[in-house]
Amino acid sequence: MGRDGTILKTTNGGTNWTAQTSGTTNVLNSIYFTDANTGYTVGEIGTILKTINSGTTWTALTSGTTSNLYSIYFKNANIGYAVGC
């Protein structure tokens, strides 16, 4: 889990990791990239964040729920699913 909004990024196969600024202190549970630049992460209290620059910056999206979200998956660049309880 990404406690306190923690997102780590590697660009060398996991040898080194760099913390990214997510803009949230909510727990993050899952991350999914649709291409090299565009990615989404989900977490508690309906948190959904999006990046369009490989995770350098993240923007909050409106999920329409306050339920905790545990996983996210995209069928293609436009159709995605987030699940929670």
PDB file of N, CA, C and O in Angstrom, chain B, residues numbered from 101:
ATOM      1  N   MET B 101       0.826  -1.190   0.000  1.00  0.00           N
ATOM      2  CA  MET B 101       0.000   0.000   0.000  1.00  0.00           C
ATOM      3  C   MET B 101       0.866   1.248   0.000  1.00  0.00           C
ATOM      4  O   MET B 101       1.964   1.273   0.556  1.00  0.00           O
ATOM      5  N   GLY B 102       0.347   2.263  -0.628  1.00  0.00           N
ATOM      6  CA  GLY B 102       1.023   3.556  -0.633  1.00  0.00           C
ATOM      7  C   GLY B 102       0.496   4.421   0.489  1.00  0.00           C
ATOM      8  O   GLY B 102      -0.345   5.294   0.279  1.00  0.00           O
ATOM      9  N   ARG B 103       1.004   4.165   1.691  1.00  0.00           N
ATOM     10  CA  ARG B 103       0.562   4.966   2.847  1.00  0.00           C
ATOM     11  C   ARG B 103       0.941   6.425   2.639  1.00  0.00           C
ATOM     12  O   ARG B 103       1.977   6.739   2.052  1.00  0.00           O
ATOM     13  N   ASP B 104       0.081   7.305   3.131  1.00  0.00           N
ATOM     14  CA  ASP B 104       0.312   8.750   3.026  1.00  0.00           C
ATOM     15  C   ASP B 104       0.519   9.203   1.584  1.00  0.00           C
ATOM     16  O   ASP B 104       1.251  10.161   1.338  1.00  0.00           O
ATOM     17  N   GLY B 105      -0.119   8.524   0.627  1.00  0.00           N
ATOM     18  CA  GLY B 105      -0.030   8.919  -0.777  1.00  0.00           C
ATOM     19  C   GLY B 105       1.300   8.605  -1.430  1.00  0.00           C
ATOM     20  O   GLY B 105       1.656   9.226  -2.432  1.00  0.00           O
ATOM     21  N   THR B 106       2.042   7.654  -0.885  1.00  0.00           N
ATOM     22  CA  THR B 106       3.367   7.330  -1.409  1.00  0.00           C
ATOM     23  C   THR B 106       3.297   6.654  -2.772  1.00  0.00           C
ATOM     24  O   THR B 106       2.595   5.658  -2.949  1.00  0.00           O
ATOM     25  N   ILE B 107       4.031   7.207  -3.731  1.00  0.00           N
ATOM     26  CA  ILE B 107       4.230   6.596  -5.041  1.00  0.00           C
ATOM     27  C   ILE B 107       5.736   6.633  -5.305  1.00  0.00           C
ATOM     28  O   ILE B 107       6.357   7.693  -5.228  1.00  0.00           O
ATOM     29  N   LEU B 108       6.313   5.487  -5.611  1.00  0.00           N
ATOM     30  CA  LEU B 108       7.735   5.405  -5.943  1.00  0.00           C
ATOM     31  C   LEU B 108       7.878   5.048  -7.413  1.00  0.00           C
ATOM     32  O   LEU B 108       7.073   4.290  -7.954  1.00  0.00           O
ATOM     33  N   LYS B 109       8.904   5.594  -8.061  1.00  0.00           N
ATOM     34  CA  LYS B 109       9.131   5.372  -9.490  1.00  0.00           C
ATOM     35  C   LYS B 109      10.569   4.905  -9.719  1.00  0.00           C
ATOM     36  O   LYS B 109      11.505   5.420  -9.106  1.00  0.00           O
ATOM     37  N   THR B 110      10.729   3.932 -10.602  1.00  0.00           N
ATOM     38  CA  THR B 110      12.054   3.500 -11.022  1.00  0.00           C
ATOM     39  C   THR B 110      12.200   3.660 -12.527  1.00  0.00           C
ATOM     40  O   THR B 110      11.237   3.477 -13.271  1.00  0.00           O
ATOM     41  N   THR B 111      13.374   3.992 -12.965  1.00  0.00           N
ATOM     42  CA  THR B 111      13.644   4.085 -14.398  1.00  0.00           C
ATOM     43  C   THR B 111      14.811   3.179 -14.795  1.00  0.00           C
ATOM     44  O   THR B 111      15.324   3.260 -15.910  1.00  0.00           O
ATOM     45  N   ASN B 112      15.224   2.308 -13.853  1.00  0.00           N
ATOM     46  CA  ASN B 112      16.354   1.412 -14.125  1.00  0.00           C
ATOM     47  C   ASN B 112      16.080  -0.010 -13.644  1.00  0.00           C
ATOM     48  O   ASN B 112      16.963  -0.681 -13.110  1.00  0.00           O
ATOM     49  N   GLY B 113      14.843  -0.454 -13.843  1.00  0.00           N
ATOM     50  CA  GLY B 113      14.493  -1.837 -13.524  1.00  0.00           C
ATOM     51  C   GLY B 113      14.446  -2.154 -12.046  1.00  0.00           C
ATOM     52  O   GLY B 113      14.539  -3.323 -11.672  1.00  0.00           O
ATOM     53  N   GLY B 114      14.304  -1.147 -11.188  1.00  0.00           N
ATOM     54  CA  GLY B 114      14.141  -1.378  -9.760  1.00  0.00           C
ATOM     55  C   GLY B 114      15.400  -1.213  -8.931  1.00  0.00           C
ATOM     56  O   GLY B 114      15.357  -1.393  -7.714  1.00  0.00           O
ATOM     57  N   THR B 115      16.519  -0.876  -9.555  1.00  0.00           N
ATOM     58  CA  THR B 115      17.743  -0.663  -8.782  1.00  0.00           C
ATOM     59  C   THR B 115      17.613   0.540  -7.857  1.00  0.00           C
ATOM     60  O   THR B 115      18.023   0.486  -6.698  1.00  0.00           O
ATOM     61  N   ASN B 116      17.044   1.624  -8.370  1.00  0.00           N
ATOM     62  CA  ASN B 116      16.827   2.834  -7.577  1.00  0.00           C
ATOM     63  C   ASN B 116      15.380   3.274  -7.702  1.00  0.00           C
ATOM     64  O   ASN B 116      14.756   3.101  -8.749  1.00  0.00           O
ATOM     65  N   TRP B 117      14.848   3.847  -6.623  1.00  0.00           N
ATOM     66  CA  TRP B 117      13.468   4.324  -6.586  1.00  0.00           C
ATOM     67  C   TRP B 117      13.447   5.773  -6.136  1.00  0.00           C
ATOM     68  O   TRP B 117      14.218   6.174  -5.263  1.00  0.00           O
ATOM     69  N   THR B 118      12.543   6.571  -6.747  1.00  0.00           N
ATOM     70  CA  THR B 118      12.394   7.981  -6.409  1.00  0.00           C
ATOM     71  C   THR B 118      10.949   8.243  -6.016  1.00  0.00           C
ATOM     72  O   THR B 118      10.024   7.820  -6.709  1.00  0.00           O
ATOM     73  N   ALA B 119      10.756   8.946  -4.896  1.00  0.00           N
ATOM     74  CA  ALA B 119       9.408   9.301  -4.455  1.00  0.00           C
ATOM     75  C   ALA B 119       8.816  10.357  -5.375  1.00  0.00           C
ATOM     76  O   ALA B 119       9.485  11.321  -5.749  1.00  0.00           O
ATOM     77  N   GLN B 120       7.554  10.161  -5.735  1.00  0.00           N
ATOM     78  CA  GLN B 120       6.811  11.120  -6.551  1.00  0.00           C
ATOM     79  C   GLN B 120       5.831  11.864  -5.644  1.00  0.00           C
ATOM     80  O   GLN B 120       5.372  11.311  -4.645  1.00  0.00           O
ATOM     81  N   THR B 121       5.514  13.095  -5.980  1.00  0.00           N
ATOM     82  CA  THR B 121       4.548  13.871  -5.208  1.00  0.00           C
ATOM     83  C   THR B 121       3.154  13.571  -5.734  1.00  0.00           C
ATOM     84  O   THR B 121       2.813  13.951  -6.854  1.00  0.00           O
ATOM     85  N   SER B 122       2.341  12.886  -4.921  1.00  0.00           N
ATOM     86  CA  SER B 122       1.010  12.494  -5.371  1.00  0.00           C
ATOM     87  C   SER B 122      -0.043  13.563  -5.090  1.00  0.00           C
ATOM     88  O   SER B 122      -1.064  13.616  -5.776  1.00  0.00           O
ATOM     89  N   GLY B 123       0.191  14.408  -4.098  1.00  0.00           N
ATOM     90  CA  GLY B 123      -0.785  15.435  -3.753  1.00  0.00           C
ATOM     91  C   GLY B 123      -1.871  14.968  -2.807  1.00  0.00           C
ATOM     92  O   GLY B 123      -2.822  15.705  -2.546  1.00  0.00           O
ATOM     93  N   THR B 124      -1.744  13.733  -2.280  1.00  0.00           N
ATOM     94  CA  THR B 124      -2.721  13.227  -1.321  1.00  0.00           C
ATOM     95  C   THR B 124      -1.998  12.566  -0.165  1.00  0.00           C
ATOM     96  O   THR B 124      -0.858  12.121  -0.292  1.00  0.00           O
ATOM     97  N   THR B 125      -2.683  12.511   0.960  1.00  0.00           N
ATOM     98  CA  THR B 125      -2.164  11.743   2.099  1.00  0.00           C
ATOM     99  C   THR B 125      -2.980  10.476   2.293  1.00  0.00           C
ATOM    100  O   THR B 125      -2.748   9.725   3.240  1.00  0.00           O
ATOM    101  N   ASN B 126      -3.942  10.231   1.395  1.00  0.00           N
ATOM    102  CA  ASN B 126      -4.745   9.013   1.457  1.00  0.00           C
ATOM    103  C   ASN B 126      -3.905   7.803   1.067  1.00  0.00           C
ATOM    104  O   ASN B 126      -2.949   7.915   0.299  1.00  0.00           O
ATOM    105  N   VAL B 127      -4.277   6.640   1.610  1.00  0.00           N
ATOM    106  CA  VAL B 127      -3.632   5.387   1.223  1.00  0.00           C
ATOM    107  C   VAL B 127      -3.970   5.101  -0.236  1.00  0.00           C
ATOM    108  O   VAL B 127      -5.126   5.216  -0.645  1.00  0.00           O
ATOM    109  N   LEU B 128      -2.958   4.729  -1.020  1.00  0.00           N
ATOM    110  CA  LEU B 128      -3.148   4.352  -2.424  1.00  0.00           C
ATOM    111  C   LEU B 128      -2.971   2.849  -2.545  1.00  0.00           C
ATOM    112  O   LEU B 128      -2.047   2.285  -1.959  1.00  0.00           O
ATOM    113  N   ASN B 129      -3.845   2.192  -3.297  1.00  0.00           N
ATOM    114  CA  ASN B 129      -3.875   0.728  -3.335  1.00  0.00           C
ATOM    115  C   ASN B 129      -3.464   0.101  -4.657  1.00  0.00           C
ATOM    116  O   ASN B 129      -3.024  -1.048  -4.671  1.00  0.00           O
ATOM    117  N   SER B 130      -3.590   0.808  -5.756  1.00  0.00           N
ATOM    118  CA  SER B 130      -3.316   0.201  -7.055  1.00  0.00           C
ATOM    119  C   SER B 130      -2.916   1.290  -8.038  1.00  0.00           C
ATOM    120  O   SER B 130      -3.309   2.448  -7.901  1.00  0.00           O
ATOM    121  N   ILE B 131      -2.124   0.894  -9.036  1.00  0.00           N
ATOM    122  CA  ILE B 131      -1.690   1.830 -10.069  1.00  0.00           C
ATOM    123  C   ILE B 131      -1.735   1.118 -11.416  1.00  0.00           C
ATOM    124  O   ILE B 131      -1.459  -0.079 -11.499  1.00  0.00           O
ATOM    125  N   TYR B 132      -2.081   1.852 -12.469  1.00  0.00           N
ATOM    126  CA  TYR B 132      -2.166   1.266 -13.806  1.00  0.00           C
ATOM    127  C   TYR B 132      -1.792   2.326 -14.831  1.00  0.00           C
ATOM    128  O   TYR B 132      -2.331   3.433 -14.806  1.00  0.00           O
ATOM    129  N   PHE B 133      -0.875   1.996 -15.730  1.00  0.00           N
ATOM    130  CA  PHE B 133      -0.488   2.896 -16.801  1.00  0.00           C
ATOM    131  C   PHE B 133      -1.051   2.382 -18.122  1.00  0.00           C
ATOM    132  O   PHE B 133      -0.907   1.206 -18.457  1.00  0.00           O
ATOM    133  N   THR B 134      -1.695   3.281 -18.867  1.00  0.00           N
ATOM    134  CA  THR B 134      -2.246   2.920 -20.179  1.00  0.00           C
ATOM    135  C   THR B 134      -1.208   3.073 -21.286  1.00  0.00           C
ATOM    136  O   THR B 134      -1.350   2.489 -22.360  1.00  0.00           O
ATOM    137  N   ASP B 135      -0.169   3.854 -21.026  1.00  0.00           N
ATOM    138  CA  ASP B 135       0.974   3.998 -21.929  1.00  0.00           C
ATOM    139  C   ASP B 135       2.146   4.528 -21.093  1.00  0.00           C
ATOM    140  O   ASP B 135       2.041   4.612 -19.869  1.00  0.00           O
ATOM    141  N   ALA B 136       3.235   4.876 -21.728  1.00  0.00           N
ATOM    142  CA  ALA B 136       4.436   5.292 -20.997  1.00  0.00           C
ATOM    143  C   ALA B 136       4.235   6.569 -20.181  1.00  0.00           C
ATOM    144  O   ALA B 136       4.964   6.804 -19.217  1.00  0.00           O
ATOM    145  N   ASN B 137       3.272   7.383 -20.548  1.00  0.00           N
ATOM    146  CA  ASN B 137       3.060   8.661 -19.872  1.00  0.00           C
ATOM    147  C   ASN B 137       1.821   8.731 -19.000  1.00  0.00           C
ATOM    148  O   ASN B 137       1.830   9.404 -17.970  1.00  0.00           O
ATOM    149  N   THR B 138       0.754   8.048 -19.394  1.00  0.00           N
ATOM    150  CA  THR B 138      -0.546   8.198 -18.749  1.00  0.00           C
ATOM    151  C   THR B 138      -0.816   7.072 -17.770  1.00  0.00           C
ATOM    152  O   THR B 138      -0.812   5.897 -18.135  1.00  0.00           O
ATOM    153  N   GLY B 139      -1.053   7.449 -16.512  1.00  0.00           N
ATOM    154  CA  GLY B 139      -1.323   6.448 -15.492  1.00  0.00           C
ATOM    155  C   GLY B 139      -2.353   6.923 -14.489  1.00  0.00           C
ATOM    156  O   GLY B 139      -2.634   8.116 -14.371  1.00  0.00           O
ATOM    157  N   TYR B 140      -2.909   5.966 -13.770  1.00  0.00           N
ATOM    158  CA  TYR B 140      -3.938   6.230 -12.767  1.00  0.00           C
ATOM    159  C   TYR B 140      -3.608   5.451 -11.505  1.00  0.00           C
ATOM    160  O   TYR B 140      -3.026   4.368 -11.567  1.00  0.00           O
ATOM    161  N   THR B 141      -3.982   6.006 -10.365  1.00  0.00           N
ATOM    162  CA  THR B 141      -3.867   5.292  -9.111  1.00  0.00           C
ATOM    163  C   THR B 141      -5.149   5.515  -8.321  1.00  0.00           C
ATOM    164  O   THR B 141      -5.791   6.558  -8.446  1.00  0.00           O
ATOM    165  N   VAL B 142      -5.519   4.525  -7.503  1.00  0.00           N
ATOM    166  CA  VAL B 142      -6.738   4.615  -6.703  1.00  0.00           C
ATOM    167  C   VAL B 142      -6.438   4.291  -5.248  1.00  0.00           C
ATOM    168  O   VAL B 142      -5.450   3.628  -4.932  1.00  0.00           O
ATOM    169  N   GLY B 143      -7.312   4.774  -4.365  1.00  0.00           N
ATOM    170  CA  GLY B 143      -7.106   4.528  -2.947  1.00  0.00           C
ATOM    171  C   GLY B 143      -8.326   4.799  -2.104  1.00  0.00           C
ATOM    172  O   GLY B 143      -9.462   4.761  -2.576  1.00  0.00           O
ATOM    173  N   GLU B 144      -8.057   5.076  -0.830  1.00  0.00           N
ATOM    174  CA  GLU B 144      -9.149   5.227   0.123  1.00  0.00           C
ATOM    175  C   GLU B 144      -9.977   6.477  -0.147  1.00  0.00           C
ATOM    176  O   GLU B 144      -9.515   7.429  -0.776  1.00  0.00           O
ATOM    177  N   ILE B 145     -11.206   6.448   0.344  1.00  0.00           N
ATOM    178  CA  ILE B 145     -12.165   7.552   0.249  1.00  0.00           C
ATOM    179  C   ILE B 145     -12.417   7.973  -1.203  1.00  0.00           C
ATOM    180  O   ILE B 145     -12.622   9.155  -1.479  1.00  0.00           O
ATOM    181  N   GLY B 146     -12.403   7.007  -2.131  1.00  0.00           N
ATOM    182  CA  GLY B 146     -12.706   7.283  -3.529  1.00  0.00           C
ATOM    183  C   GLY B 146     -11.619   7.998  -4.300  1.00  0.00           C
ATOM    184  O   GLY B 146     -11.883   8.565  -5.360  1.00  0.00           O
ATOM    185  N   THR B 147     -10.400   7.981  -3.785  1.00  0.00           N
ATOM    186  CA  THR B 147      -9.299   8.692  -4.441  1.00  0.00           C
ATOM    187  C   THR B 147      -8.960   8.085  -5.798  1.00  0.00           C
ATOM    188  O   THR B 147      -8.730   6.881  -5.910  1.00  0.00           O
ATOM    189  N   ILE B 148      -8.932   8.923  -6.819  1.00  0.00           N
ATOM    190  CA  ILE B 148      -8.395   8.568  -8.135  1.00  0.00           C
ATOM    191  C   ILE B 148      -7.480   9.703  -8.558  1.00  0.00           C
ATOM    192  O   ILE B 148      -7.890  10.864  -8.580  1.00  0.00           O
ATOM    193  N   LEU B 149      -6.242   9.369  -8.894  1.00  0.00           N
ATOM    194  CA  LEU B 149      -5.278  10.350  -9.376  1.00  0.00           C
ATOM    195  C   LEU B 149      -4.837   9.957 -10.775  1.00  0.00           C
ATOM    196  O   LEU B 149      -4.808   8.775 -11.118  1.00  0.00           O
ATOM    197  N   LYS B 150      -4.492  10.963 -11.586  1.00  0.00           N
ATOM    198  CA  LYS B 150      -4.045  10.718 -12.957  1.00  0.00           C
ATOM    199  C   LYS B 150      -2.739  11.465 -13.215  1.00  0.00           C
ATOM    200  O   LYS B 150      -2.557  12.588 -12.745  1.00  0.00           O
ATOM    201  N   THR B 151      -1.840  10.844 -13.956  1.00  0.00           N
ATOM    202  CA  THR B 151      -0.631  11.501 -14.431  1.00  0.00           C
ATOM    203  C   THR B 151      -0.588  11.427 -15.946  1.00  0.00           C
ATOM    204  O   THR B 151      -1.051  10.452 -16.538  1.00  0.00           O
ATOM    205  N   ILE B 152      -0.041  12.441 -16.565  1.00  0.00           N
ATOM    206  CA  ILE B 152       0.151  12.432 -18.021  1.00  0.00           C
ATOM    207  C   ILE B 152       1.623  12.649 -18.370  1.00  0.00           C
ATOM    208  O   ILE B 152       1.976  12.845 -19.533  1.00  0.00           O
ATOM    209  N   ASN B 153       2.488  12.611 -17.326  1.00  0.00           N
ATOM    210  CA  ASN B 153       3.919  12.828 -17.543  1.00  0.00           C
ATOM    211  C   ASN B 153       4.761  11.776 -16.808  1.00  0.00           C
ATOM    212  O   ASN B 153       5.749  12.094 -16.146  1.00  0.00           O
ATOM    213  N   SER B 154       4.344  10.534 -16.945  1.00  0.00           N
ATOM    214  CA  SER B 154       5.081   9.385 -16.386  1.00  0.00           C
ATOM    215  C   SER B 154       5.189   9.392 -14.872  1.00  0.00           C
ATOM    216  O   SER B 154       6.111   8.791 -14.320  1.00  0.00           O
ATOM    217  N   GLY B 155       4.273  10.055 -14.193  1.00  0.00           N
ATOM    218  CA  GLY B 155       4.262  10.033 -12.732  1.00  0.00           C
ATOM    219  C   GLY B 155       4.964  11.186 -12.065  1.00  0.00           C
ATOM    220  O   GLY B 155       5.057  11.218 -10.837  1.00  0.00           O
ATOM    221  N   THR B 156       5.464  12.142 -12.837  1.00  0.00           N
ATOM    222  CA  THR B 156       6.130  13.294 -12.232  1.00  0.00           C
ATOM    223  C   THR B 156       5.148  14.125 -11.421  1.00  0.00           C
ATOM    224  O   THR B 156       5.462  14.545 -10.308  1.00  0.00           O
ATOM    225  N   THR B 157       3.962  14.365 -11.971  1.00  0.00           N
ATOM    226  CA  THR B 157       2.903  15.069 -11.245  1.00  0.00           C
ATOM    227  C   THR B 157       1.602  14.294 -11.379  1.00  0.00           C
ATOM    228  O   THR B 157       1.386  13.580 -12.359  1.00  0.00           O
ATOM    229  N   TRP B 158       0.741  14.443 -10.383  1.00  0.00           N
ATOM    230  CA  TRP B 158      -0.535  13.737 -10.318  1.00  0.00           C
ATOM    231  C   TRP B 158      -1.649  14.736 -10.082  1.00  0.00           C
ATOM    232  O   TRP B 158      -1.483  15.695  -9.327  1.00  0.00           O
ATOM    233  N   THR B 159      -2.803  14.511 -10.735  1.00  0.00           N
ATOM    234  CA  THR B 159      -3.979  15.361 -10.600  1.00  0.00           C
ATOM    235  C   THR B 159      -5.136  14.530 -10.070  1.00  0.00           C
ATOM    236  O   THR B 159      -5.371  13.414 -10.535  1.00  0.00           O
ATOM    237  N   ALA B 160      -5.862  15.078  -9.089  1.00  0.00           N
ATOM    238  CA  ALA B 160      -7.022  14.387  -8.531  1.00  0.00           C
ATOM    239  C   ALA B 160      -8.190  14.428  -9.512  1.00  0.00           C
ATOM    240  O   ALA B 160      -8.471  15.462 -10.119  1.00  0.00           O
ATOM    241  N   LEU B 161      -8.865  13.288  -9.660  1.00  0.00           N
ATOM    242  CA  LEU B 161     -10.077  13.188 -10.462  1.00  0.00           C
ATOM    243  C   LEU B 161     -11.257  12.928  -9.539  1.00  0.00           C
ATOM    244  O   LEU B 161     -11.075  12.430  -8.428  1.00  0.00           O
ATOM    245  N   THR B 162     -12.457  13.257  -9.981  1.00  0.00           N
ATOM    246  CA  THR B 162     -13.666  13.012  -9.201  1.00  0.00           C
ATOM    247  C   THR B 162     -14.160  11.604  -9.489  1.00  0.00           C
ATOM    248  O   THR B 162     -14.472  11.272 -10.632  1.00  0.00           O
ATOM    249  N   SER B 163     -14.232  10.775  -8.451  1.00  0.00           N
ATOM    250  CA  SER B 163     -14.677   9.396  -8.640  1.00  0.00           C
ATOM    251  C   SER B 163     -16.183   9.239  -8.464  1.00  0.00           C
ATOM    252  O   SER B 163     -16.778   8.311  -9.012  1.00  0.00           O
ATOM    253  N   GLY B 164     -16.795  10.129  -7.711  1.00  0.00           N
ATOM    254  CA  GLY B 164     -18.228  10.010  -7.452  1.00  0.00           C
ATOM    255  C   GLY B 164     -18.562   9.055  -6.324  1.00  0.00           C
ATOM    256  O   GLY B 164     -19.727   8.707  -6.133  1.00  0.00           O
ATOM    257  N   THR B 165     -17.542   8.619  -5.560  1.00  0.00           N
ATOM    258  CA  THR B 165     -17.775   7.714  -4.439  1.00  0.00           C
ATOM    259  C   THR B 165     -16.856   8.079  -3.290  1.00  0.00           C
ATOM    260  O   THR B 165     -15.809   8.695  -3.487  1.00  0.00           O
ATOM    261  N   THR B 166     -17.256   7.693  -2.090  1.00  0.00           N
ATOM    262  CA  THR B 166     -16.379   7.827  -0.927  1.00  0.00           C
ATOM    263  C   THR B 166     -15.932   6.453  -0.441  1.00  0.00           C
ATOM    264  O   THR B 166     -15.302   6.327   0.609  1.00  0.00           O
ATOM    265  N   SER B 167     -16.267   5.425  -1.219  1.00  0.00           N
ATOM    266  CA  SER B 167     -15.823   4.067  -0.885  1.00  0.00           C
ATOM    267  C   SER B 167     -14.333   3.935  -1.160  1.00  0.00           C
ATOM    268  O   SER B 167     -13.796   4.615  -2.035  1.00  0.00           O
ATOM    269  N   ASN B 168     -13.668   3.063  -0.415  1.00  0.00           N
ATOM    270  CA  ASN B 168     -12.265   2.777  -0.677  1.00  0.00           C
ATOM    271  C   ASN B 168     -12.146   2.026  -1.995  1.00  0.00           C
ATOM    272  O   ASN B 168     -12.910   1.095  -2.251  1.00  0.00           O
ATOM    273  N   LEU B 169     -11.199   2.421  -2.829  1.00  0.00           N
ATOM    274  CA  LEU B 169     -10.960   1.777  -4.121  1.00  0.00           C
ATOM    275  C   LEU B 169      -9.674   0.962  -4.012  1.00  0.00           C
ATOM    276  O   LEU B 169      -8.662   1.452  -3.513  1.00  0.00           O
ATOM    277  N   TYR B 170      -9.721  -0.280  -4.481  1.00  0.00           N
ATOM    278  CA  TYR B 170      -8.616  -1.209  -4.273  1.00  0.00           C
ATOM    279  C   TYR B 170      -7.872  -1.622  -5.540  1.00  0.00           C
ATOM    280  O   TYR B 170      -6.744  -2.109  -5.464  1.00  0.00           O
ATOM    281  N   SER B 171      -8.488  -1.435  -6.693  1.00  0.00           N
ATOM    282  CA  SER B 171      -7.832  -1.850  -7.932  1.00  0.00           C
ATOM    283  C   SER B 171      -8.347  -1.011  -9.085  1.00  0.00           C
ATOM    284  O   SER B 171      -9.472  -0.513  -9.057  1.00  0.00           O
ATOM    285  N   ILE B 172      -7.504  -0.861 -10.107  1.00  0.00           N
ATOM    286  CA  ILE B 172      -7.883  -0.124 -11.302  1.00  0.00           C
ATOM    287  C   ILE B 172      -7.316  -0.858 -12.515  1.00  0.00           C
ATOM    288  O   ILE B 172      -6.209  -1.395 -12.472  1.00  0.00           O
ATOM    289  N   TYR B 173      -8.091  -0.871 -13.591  1.00  0.00           N
ATOM    290  CA  TYR B 173      -7.680  -1.540 -14.830  1.00  0.00           C
ATOM    291  C   TYR B 173      -8.281  -0.796 -16.008  1.00  0.00           C
ATOM    292  O   TYR B 173      -9.423  -0.341 -15.938  1.00  0.00           O
ATOM    293  N   PHE B 174      -7.529  -0.668 -17.081  1.00  0.00           N
ATOM    294  CA  PHE B 174      -8.026  -0.040 -18.293  1.00  0.00           C
ATOM    295  C   PHE B 174      -8.045  -1.049 -19.431  1.00  0.00           C
ATOM    296  O   PHE B 174      -7.052  -1.725 -19.701  1.00  0.00           O
ATOM    297  N   LYS B 175      -9.203  -1.138 -20.097  1.00  0.00           N
ATOM    298  CA  LYS B 175      -9.366  -1.991 -21.276  1.00  0.00           C
ATOM    299  C   LYS B 175      -8.651  -1.375 -22.468  1.00  0.00           C
ATOM    300  O   LYS B 175      -8.062  -2.080 -23.288  1.00  0.00           O
ATOM    301  N   ASN B 176      -8.709  -0.045 -22.553  1.00  0.00           N
ATOM    302  CA  ASN B 176      -7.999   0.722 -23.574  1.00  0.00           C
ATOM    303  C   ASN B 176      -7.783   2.122 -23.015  1.00  0.00           C
ATOM    304  O   ASN B 176      -8.026   2.345 -21.830  1.00  0.00           O
ATOM    305  N   ALA B 177      -7.339   3.057 -23.820  1.00  0.00           N
ATOM    306  CA  ALA B 177      -7.024   4.393 -23.323  1.00  0.00           C
ATOM    307  C   ALA B 177      -8.229   5.149 -22.769  1.00  0.00           C
ATOM    308  O   ALA B 177      -8.057   6.099 -22.006  1.00  0.00           O
ATOM    309  N   ASN B 178      -9.450   4.743 -23.141  1.00  0.00           N
ATOM    310  CA  ASN B 178     -10.646   5.465 -22.725  1.00  0.00           C
ATOM    311  C   ASN B 178     -11.549   4.723 -21.761  1.00  0.00           C
ATOM    312  O   ASN B 178     -12.331   5.357 -21.051  1.00  0.00           O
ATOM    313  N   ILE B 179     -11.469   3.410 -21.711  1.00  0.00           N
ATOM    314  CA  ILE B 179     -12.392   2.625 -20.880  1.00  0.00           C
ATOM    315  C   ILE B 179     -11.621   1.990 -19.730  1.00  0.00           C
ATOM    316  O   ILE B 179     -10.738   1.157 -19.933  1.00  0.00           O
ATOM    317  N   GLY B 180     -11.978   2.409 -18.513  1.00  0.00           N
ATOM    318  CA  GLY B 180     -11.305   1.899 -17.326  1.00  0.00           C
ATOM    319  C   GLY B 180     -12.302   1.488 -16.256  1.00  0.00           C
ATOM    320  O   GLY B 180     -13.466   1.888 -16.283  1.00  0.00           O
ATOM    321  N   TYR B 181     -11.830   0.687 -15.317  1.00  0.00           N
ATOM    322  CA  TYR B 181     -12.643   0.194 -14.217  1.00  0.00           C
ATOM    323  C   TYR B 181     -11.873   0.341 -12.915  1.00  0.00           C
ATOM    324  O   TYR B 181     -10.678   0.051 -12.856  1.00  0.00           O
ATOM    325  N   ALA B 182     -12.555   0.788 -11.879  1.00  0.00           N
ATOM    326  CA  ALA B 182     -11.998   0.833 -10.530  1.00  0.00           C
ATOM    327  C   ALA B 182     -12.959   0.072  -9.622  1.00  0.00           C
ATOM    328  O   ALA B 182     -14.177   0.191  -9.753  1.00  0.00           O
ATOM    329  N   VAL B 183     -12.400  -0.712  -8.702  1.00  0.00           N
ATOM    330  CA  VAL B 183     -13.258  -1.498  -7.819  1.00  0.00           C
ATOM    331  C   VAL B 183     -12.919  -1.192  -6.355  1.00  0.00           C
ATOM    332  O   VAL B 183     -11.786  -0.854  -6.011  1.00  0.00           O
ATOM    333  N   GLY B 184     -13.925  -1.323  -5.530  1.00  0.00           N
ATOM    334  CA  GLY B 184     -13.737  -1.061  -4.108  1.00  0.00           C
ATOM    335  C   GLY B 184     -14.877  -1.643  -3.299  1.00  0.00           C
ATOM    336  O   GLY B 184     -15.677  -2.440  -3.789  1.00  0.00           O
ATOM    337  N   CYS B 185     -14.927  -1.222  -2.050  1.00  0.00           N
ATOM    338  CA  CYS B 185     -16.036  -1.641  -1.184  1.00  0.00           C
ATOM    339  C   CYS B 185     -16.304  -0.600  -0.146  1.00  0.00           C
ATOM    340  O   CYS B 185     -17.202  -0.767   0.679  1.00  0.00           O
TER     341      CYS B 185
END
